[in-house]
Amino acid sequence: MLAFNTFEAIFNTVVCPGDAFARQYFPELAVHMFRKYQIAATFRPRSIVEFGVRAGYSGWALSKGATDTGVVPTYVGFDSDIDQNGPVFVSHARKIISTVAGAVEIRQADTRKLVPADIPKADLVHVDADHSYAGALHEISIASGAASPGGVVVSDDFDYMLDVRRAVLDFLSANPRWFAMHVESWRGEAILVKPR
Ligand SMILES: C[S@@+](CC[C@H](N)C(=O)[O-])C[C@H]1O[C@@H](n2cnc3c(N)ncnc32)[C@H](O)[C@@H]1O
């Protein structure tokens, strides 16, 4: 059943207790999660790949959006910063995503070094790690190869980071059969649908 948590419940049960950033940017962060939830509830992915896990908020929201429509997804996340954020964020991410996904795997990797063979196929790939132009374009490119036909690549920060916006638009210019939608959110979502 589609039922997103109240923002108060998200604050109390999804946000990592030691996450000062999340506390500072609440409730905007909850709006961000709600949009991810709606996107996954619309596309109903059976498998989710994410570049940029941090404490697992978007991974949780995307997985819950699919699960609430009756499709329990698998989740594979990539993040380079696992040591710097400490095991706290990774174990928090694993814990919250596991409540709404089937198998959950978080791999420590720098997306700049990933090649297409490293990425499992997925119905939805969420791009939210390297926000430089070259980094975002590389992530979108390998995400596009991993996405299943009819699947989606979701890019965060489309309205917030000019380099990300430029990377999305350049990808679309080079791949005109991909269908694109823009969804307003805290920092803007670009939804890119892979042709069948
Ligand atoms: C904006 S946060 C992700 C937030 C998360 N998607 C969410 O919405 O809750 C970006 C994450 O990407 C990671 N990151 C940044 N550059 C990266 C890179 N080149 N390779 C892998 N991870 C990277 C950082 O460690 C950080 O955890």
The ligand as an ORCA input file, in Angstrom:
! r2SCAN-3c Opt
* xyz 0 1
  C      25.052     13.689     -2.038
  S      25.749     12.293     -1.209
  C      24.586     11.011     -1.595
  C      23.282     11.172     -0.900
  C      22.329     10.018     -1.056
  N      22.136      9.626     -2.447
  C      20.990     10.432     -0.484
  O      20.225     11.091     -1.198
  O      20.729     10.136      0.675
  C      27.096     11.902     -2.249
  C      27.851     10.647     -1.860
  O      28.670     10.293     -2.977
  C      29.924      9.896     -2.528
  N      30.882     10.202     -3.616
  C      31.327     11.405     -4.028
  N      32.160     11.273     -5.080
  C      32.238      9.942     -5.336
  C      32.934      9.146     -6.283
  N      33.731      9.689     -7.228
  N      32.774      7.799     -6.243
  C      31.968      7.223     -5.340
  N      31.279      7.913     -4.407
  C      31.426      9.256     -4.392
  C      30.187     10.636     -1.231
  O      31.010      9.856     -0.383
  C      28.769     10.798     -0.660
  O      28.505      9.776      0.271
*
